[in-house]
Every structure is written in structure tokens, then in C-alpha cells.
Amino acid sequence: MAAVLVMLASGLVACGDDDSDAGPPEPRRTPTPTASQPSESSPPADPTDGVGPRRGALRYADILVFSKDTLTDDMVDRIRGLDGVRSVERLSMAQVSIENRAINLAAVDPATYRNYTPAESAELQEEWDRVAAGQLALVPDLKKRVPGKKNTLRLGSGRDAPTVAIGAYAPQIPRVDAVVNADVGEALGMKPDNALLVATYPRRAPQSVRRPVERIAGDEASVQLLGPDLDISVQQTAYLVGSVGEAVGIFNYTVLPGGRLIAPEPSWVSAHISTRTVPILGQVTCNNAIFPQLEAALREVVERGLADKIHTDEYAGCYYPRFIAGTTQLSNHSFGLALDLNVPGNQRGTVGEMDRTVVSIFESWGFTWGGHWRYTDPMHFEANAIVNPG
């Protein structure tokens, strides 16, 4: 089946926070869900592994519960029994970091989750057969924004991040960018059943149900209405999986007025973020987990006589809790895992002026360079592995 052609609704954004860096908007077109051609490294889905014809009524996902921990059976049963709740669907959720973009990944039972997706996706049989067979379904808007190669996608920026075949491009529920089956989610180390979709009856306002759901889910969960826009009035959850994610930890956050910046919970900030003095740059504020390798990389830059290749007055920060401009996807700066160097000469979409030996030094100490990305960001370095210099 031919791959879908999608015109993105907005241009690619720069690593920096300035909206002027974003490209001009393109005309909005309705994406048509299609199954992708299987990659050369992954065989087509075996029909015997499929989920069979769709069964049951289509639902609209009105509320998403997203917790740090597995939602207990008692919690789920109590939410299911609330007045106004029509049905619920358990799933696992986390974020995976792909070129400084933390996309929301759901691990689901494709046979039942599909009923909560838009009708054109729910009825795309090949999509769900391929998810059941271990492939990934991706929203069309990310087709040109993530570095898929030969119809595959590396799920995370860590060196140990697995690569999964992209089986289909199709719309999903709000706040979900990509879908895999539960087995893939388990292999990624996702917390099992830490999320819940809630569908309310058509004549019942979801807003009237949210408060009792919050009481049942507890303070550790975010309970948000699903609609065309991010519900910034409620607590959200950041949960980055993979080896780097383990060092980051899980935190809840609130969205600040304006919808661009976030405020992680203070306990996470105090435990994971600090300001230290490092070679060349002086004082920087980053995630504690990356300081040893950052200091080691900068020391090697100095020892090899390349300190003047990093311009201290053009450093644009490390920890900066925010969304990617124009999206509701967290930047890796929100976790304190990325830093921007020599900003003026290294804008997005250019080859950049970063000294390539400096780049190789950072790469040897566990950092990815944005200059290698499909849409380049040569100012940007982010940790893809936690390295202990010894």
C-alpha cells in the first residue's frame, strides 16, 4: 500500500525558544491513514498474528489518567463504576526521546484500544494487525519530523534504544503520538498499566467526571480532558524510558500560563537538577546524571587545545523546562539532558560551524550531536547514554 503523503500544519522548529525560528506554516490537509511498507530489516506482519476484525462500538476517549505507577485493579474498577462513565481502557504510557523531541508512546492491546481512536484509524485493519505483530503505528504529523530510516524508528536517544518497524501512519487519540503492543512496551521497560482511557456517555460532560476520577487516581496521577488542545489546567506526567530515562526519573509538572513553559514538581528538581562549575563554560545548570561525562568531555576539549572552539558567550543553556515551540512535546532540555553551544553559527537546518573534533569528543562521552539529524540542529548536544568516566 502506498505510503501516506502528509503536509505538516506547521514548520520545523529550532532548538531555541524563539518562535521566529519556526518555518512558515504549510496548508493543513486531512491525513489519510495507511499501512506503511514493511522495512527491509523487519518482515511483514503475519496475518496469523493479527487481531481479527474490529468488534464492539467505537468510543471517544474523553479523559486520560496517566500515573507514575501502575493503576491498581481497585482504582480501575472504581473509575469504571462512576456515574457517567461508559467504558475504560487500560494502557501503558511513557515518553521516548527522538532528536530532542519527547514523543508520547502508548503500549496497548490493539484489539480493544483501536475502538478509542478516530474511526478512519479504527477501521484500518492492517494497522492493528501490524501493531499486534510488534510494529509501530505513528501519527502522520510526525512522518517528516522523526528520523525514520527504511520505515523504522529508533525508540529513544540512548545507545541501547531498540529500533522498531513503522507499520502504519494513522491518527491516534490526543496526547498519543505512537502506539506499540504490550510486549514491545514491556521490552522498553514501560510501567505496565499506568494509564487509563475513560469514555463518558454522550450526554454526560467529561468535566463533571474528572473530579471524582482525580479523587480515585490520587495525587501521583494526572487526570486530563482530551480535546483539540492541551488541558493546561491539570497536572501532567513526564516519564522518559530507556537507560538515560532511568537516570532522569519520573516527575509530574504543571504548564505555566502561555502554554510554553512547564514547572516540574520541586522535589524532582531538587533531587535531579543542580548548578555546577565545569571547564570552559563555567557555571551550568543540568541534570546531575550527566555532569561526570559533560565535565570529562570539556576537559578533553581543553587538553586537546580546542577550548577556543566553544564560545562561552554563545552558550544557550542546559536545563530549560519547556515544550518544543508550537507543540505539546517536551524538549530534552526539560530533563536537563541537553545543551546548546555556539548558537549564532549553528542554526537549525544548516551544516553548522561546530568544530568536528569537538563533536567527536562529545560523542565519545555519550552525547548525540544534532548536526547528524535529518533536520539538523548543530548547536544541540544531548546525552544518549550515561557514561561514568571512572
C-alpha positions in Angstrom: 0.0 0.0 0.0 1.4 3.4 -0.9 2.8 5.5 1.9 0.7 8.4 3.0 1.7 11.9 1.9 1.2 14.5 4.6 1.6 18.3 4.5 2.5 19.3 8.1 0.5 22.0 9.7 3.5 23.9 10.9 7.2 24.3 10.1 10.0 22.6 11.9 11.2 24.4 15.0 14.6 25.4 16.2 16.2 24.1 19.4 16.0 27.6 20.8 12.8 29.0 22.4 12.3 31.8 19.8 9.2 31.3 17.8 10.7 33.2 14.9 12.9 30.2 14.3 10.0 28.1 13.2 9.5 27.7 9.5 6.4 29.1 7.7 3.2 27.2 8.1 2.1 24.8 5.3 -1.5 24.3 4.3 -3.4 21.9 6.5 -4.6 18.8 4.8 -6.5 15.9 6.2 -4.1 12.9 6.6 -5.2 9.6 5.2 -4.2 6.7 7.4 -2.3 4.0 5.5 -0.2 1.0 6.3 3.5 1.5 5.6 5.6 -0.8 3.5 7.5 -3.1 6.0 11.2 -2.3 6.4 13.9 -4.5 4.9 15.0 -5.4 8.4 11.6 -6.4 9.6 9.3 -8.9 7.9 5.7 -8.0 7.1 3.1 -8.8 9.8 2.0 -12.4 9.7 -1.8 -12.4 9.3 -2.0 -15.2 11.9 -0.6 -12.7 14.4 -3.4 -10.2 13.7 -6.2 -9.1 16.0 -9.1 -10.1 13.7 -12.0 -7.8 12.6 -12.9 -4.9 14.8 -15.5 -5.6 17.4 -17.7 -3.5 19.6 -18.8 0.1 19.5 -16.5 3.0 18.8 -15.7 5.2 21.8 -14.4 8.7 22.2 -11.5 8.9 24.7 -12.7 11.8 26.9 -10.3 11.6 29.8 -6.7 10.3 30.1 -5.4 9.2 33.5 -1.5 9.0 33.5 0.3 7.9 36.7 3.8 7.3 37.8 2.8 3.8 39.0 0.6 1.0 37.8 -3.1 1.8 38.4 -4.5 -0.9 40.7 -7.4 -3.1 39.8 -9.4 -1.4 42.6 -8.8 2.0 41.1 -9.8 0.9 37.7 -12.9 -0.8 38.9 -14.0 2.3 40.9 -13.4 4.6 38.0 -15.4 2.2 35.7 -18.2 2.3 38.2 -18.5 6.1 38.4 -21.8 7.7 37.3 -21.4 8.9 33.7 -18.5 6.5 32.8 -19.3 4.4 29.7 -16.1 2.4 29.5 -12.4 2.4 30.3 -9.3 1.1 28.5 -6.0 0.2 30.3 -2.7 1.0 28.6 0.9 1.9 29.4 2.3 5.3 28.6 5.8 6.9 28.6 7.8 9.3 26.5 10.7 8.4 24.2 13.2 11.0 23.2 13.9 11.3 19.4 16.1 14.1 18.3 15.2 16.4 21.2 11.5 15.7 20.9 9.9 13.6 23.6 7.0 11.9 21.8 4.2 10.2 23.8 4.3 6.4 23.3 1.4 4.1 24.3 1.7 0.3 24.7 -1.8 -1.1 24.2 -4.0 -4.1 23.4 -4.6 -3.3 19.7 -7.8 -5.3 19.7 -9.6 -3.1 22.2 -7.6 0.2 22.1 -8.4 0.7 18.4 -12.1 1.4 19.3 -11.0 4.7 21.0 -9.1 6.0 18.0 -10.6 8.1 15.2 -12.9 6.0 13.0 -10.6 6.1 10.0 -7.8 4.6 12.1 -10.0 2.2 14.0 -11.2 0.6 10.7 -7.7 0.3 9.2 -7.3 -3.5 9.8 -3.7 -3.7 8.5 -2.6 -1.1 11.1 -3.7 -3.1 14.0 -2.5 -6.4 12.6 0.9 -4.9 12.3 0.8 -3.4 15.8 -0.1 -6.9 17.1 2.9 -8.3 15.3 5.3 -6.0 17.0 5.4 -3.0 14.7 4.6 0.6 15.4 1.8 3.0 14.4 2.8 6.6 14.2 0.7 9.8 13.8 1.0 11.2 10.3 2.2 14.6 11.5 5.5 13.0 12.7 6.3 11.4 9.4 8.7 14.2 8.4 9.7 15.1 12.0 11.3 11.9 13.2 14.3 10.2 11.6 12.8 7.0 10.3 15.1 5.0 8.1 13.8 2.3 5.8 10.4 2.5 7.6 12.0 2.0 11.1 12.2 4.2 14.1 14.7 4.2 16.9 12.7 4.5 20.2 14.9 6.7 22.2 18.2 8.6 22.1 20.1 6.1 24.1 22.7 3.8 22.5 20.7 0.8 23.7 17.4 2.1 22.3 15.6 -0.5 20.2 14.6 0.0 16.6 11.0 -0.9 15.6 9.5 -1.2 12.2 6.9 1.5 11.4 3.8 -0.5 10.3 1.3 2.4 9.7 0.8 6.1 9.8 -2.6 6.8 11.3 -4.2 9.3 13.7 -4.4 8.3 17.4 -6.1 9.7 20.4 -5.0 13.1 21.7 -1.7 13.0 23.6 -0.6 9.8 21.9 2.0 10.1 19.1 2.9 6.4 18.6 1.5 3.0 19.5 3.1 -0.4 20.1 1.7 -3.6 21.6 2.2 -4.5 25.3 5.1 -6.9 24.6 7.1 -4.1 23.0 6.2 -1.8 25.8 7.5 -4.4 28.3 10.7 -4.8 26.4 11.2 -1.0 26.6 10.7 -1.1 30.3 7.5 0.9 30.4 5.5 0.8 33.6 2.6 -1.6 33.0 -1.0 -0.3 33.0 0.0 3.2 34.3 -2.6 4.9 32.2 -6.3 4.7 31.6 -8.7 6.0 28.9 -12.1 7.0 30.1 -15.1 7.3 27.8 -18.2 9.1 29.1 -21.8 8.8 27.9 -22.6 11.2 25.1 -25.0 13.3 27.2 -22.6 13.5 30.2 -20.0 16.3 30.3 -16.5 14.8 30.8 -15.7 17.8 33.1 -18.3 16.5 35.6 -16.5 13.2 35.8 -12.9 14.4 36.1 -13.1 15.4 39.7 -14.2 12.0 41.0 -11.6 10.4 38.8 -8.9 12.6 40.4 -10.0 11.5 43.9 -9.7 7.9 43.0 -6.4 8.1 41.0 -4.7 10.1 43.7 -2.1 12.8 43.8 0.5 10.9 41.8 -1.6 10.8 38.7 -2.5 13.4 36.1 -6.1 13.4 35.0 -6.7 15.4 31.9 -9.5 16.1 29.4 -8.7 15.0 25.9 -9.6 17.5 23.2 -8.1 19.6 20.4 -5.9 21.5 22.8 -3.7 20.5 25.7 -5.5 20.8 29.0 -3.0 23.1 30.8 -5.1 23.4 34.0 -4.2 20.0 35.3 -1.0 18.2 36.4 0.9 16.3 33.6 3.4 13.5 33.9 6.9 13.1 32.3 8.2 9.6 32.1 11.2 9.0 29.9 12.1 5.4 29.3 15.4 3.8 28.4 18.8 3.8 30.1 19.0 7.6 30.1 15.4 7.8 31.3 16.2 5.7 34.4 18.7 8.3 35.5 16.2 11.1 34.9 13.3 9.6 36.9 9.6 10.3 36.6 8.1 13.7 37.5 4.8 15.5 37.4 4.6 19.0 36.1 2.2 21.9 35.5 2.0 24.0 32.4 2.7 27.7 33.0 0.4 30.4 31.6 1.0 30.8 27.9 1.4 27.1 27.4 5.2 27.1 26.5 7.0 26.6 29.8 6.5 23.9 32.4 7.1 23.7 36.2 8.3 20.3 37.2 7.5 19.2 40.8 10.0 20.8 43.2 11.0 17.5 44.8 12.2 16.2 41.4 14.1 19.4 40.6 15.9 19.4 44.0 16.9 15.7 43.6 18.0 15.8 39.9 18.9 19.4 38.9 21.9 21.4 40.2 24.3 24.1 39.2 28.0 23.3 39.0 31.1 24.8 37.5 32.5 22.9 34.5 35.5 23.6 32.3 35.2 26.3 29.6 31.5 27.1 30.2 31.8 27.9 33.9 28.5 27.6 35.8 25.8 25.5 34.1 22.6 24.0 35.4 21.9 20.4 34.2 20.7 17.0 35.3 23.1 15.6 37.9 23.4 12.3 36.0 25.3 13.9 33.1 27.7 16.1 34.9 30.5 13.5 35.1 30.6 12.9 31.3 30.0 16.6 30.5 33.0 17.6 32.6 35.1 14.8 31.1 34.2 15.9 27.5 35.0 19.5 28.2 38.3 18.6 30.0 39.3 16.6 26.9 38.4 19.6 24.7 40.8 21.7 26.8 43.6 19.1 26.8 43.5 18.8 23.1 43.9 22.6 22.7 40.3 23.2 21.4 38.8 25.3 24.2 38.6 28.3 21.9 36.2 26.3 19.6 33.5 26.6 22.2 32.3 30.2 22.6 31.3 30.8 26.2 29.2 33.9 25.3 27.2 31.8 22.8 26.1 29.1 25.3 22.3 28.9 25.5 21.7 26.7 28.5 21.1 23.1 29.5 18.1 22.8 31.9 15.2 24.7 30.4 11.8 23.1 31.2 9.6 23.7 28.2 7.8 22.3 25.2 9.2 22.3 21.7 7.9 25.5 20.2 4.4 25.1 18.7 3.9 21.6 20.2 2.9 19.9 23.4 6.0 17.6 23.2 8.7 18.1 25.9 12.2 19.2 24.8 15.1 17.2 26.3 16.1 20.4 27.9 13.2 19.8 30.2 15.1 16.9 31.7 18.4 18.7 31.9 20.0 16.3 29.4 20.8 18.7 26.5 22.9 21.8 26.0 23.2 24.3 23.2 26.6 25.6 22.1 27.8 28.3 19.7 24.2 29.2 18.9 24.5 32.0 16.2 26.6 29.9 13.8 24.7 26.7 14.3 21.0 27.3 13.4 18.6 24.5 12.6 18.6 23.3 9.0 22.3 24.2 8.4 25.5 22.2 8.4 26.7 24.4 11.3 30.1 25.7 12.3 30.8 23.4 15.2 34.3 22.1 15.1 34.1 18.4 14.1 36.8 17.3 16.5 34.8 18.8 19.4 31.8 16.9 18.1 33.7 13.6 18.1 34.9 14.3 21.6 31.3 14.8 22.9 30.1 11.7 21.0 32.8 9.6 22.7 31.5 10.7 26.0 27.9 9.6 25.4 26.4 12.6 23.6 24.4 12.8 20.4 25.1 15.8 18.1 22.1 17.4 16.4 24.1 18.1 13.3 23.6 14.5 12.3 19.9 14.7 12.4 17.6 14.6 9.4 16.7 18.2 10.1 19.9 19.4 11.5 20.3 21.2 14.9 24.1 21.7 15.1 24.0 23.8 18.3 22.4 20.9 20.2 24.2 18.1 22.1 22.2 15.6 24.2 23.1 12.6 26.4 22.3 9.3 24.7 24.0 7.2 27.4 25.1 7.7 31.0 28.9 7.4 31.0 30.9 7.1 34.1 34.5 8.4 33.4 35.8 6.1 36.2 
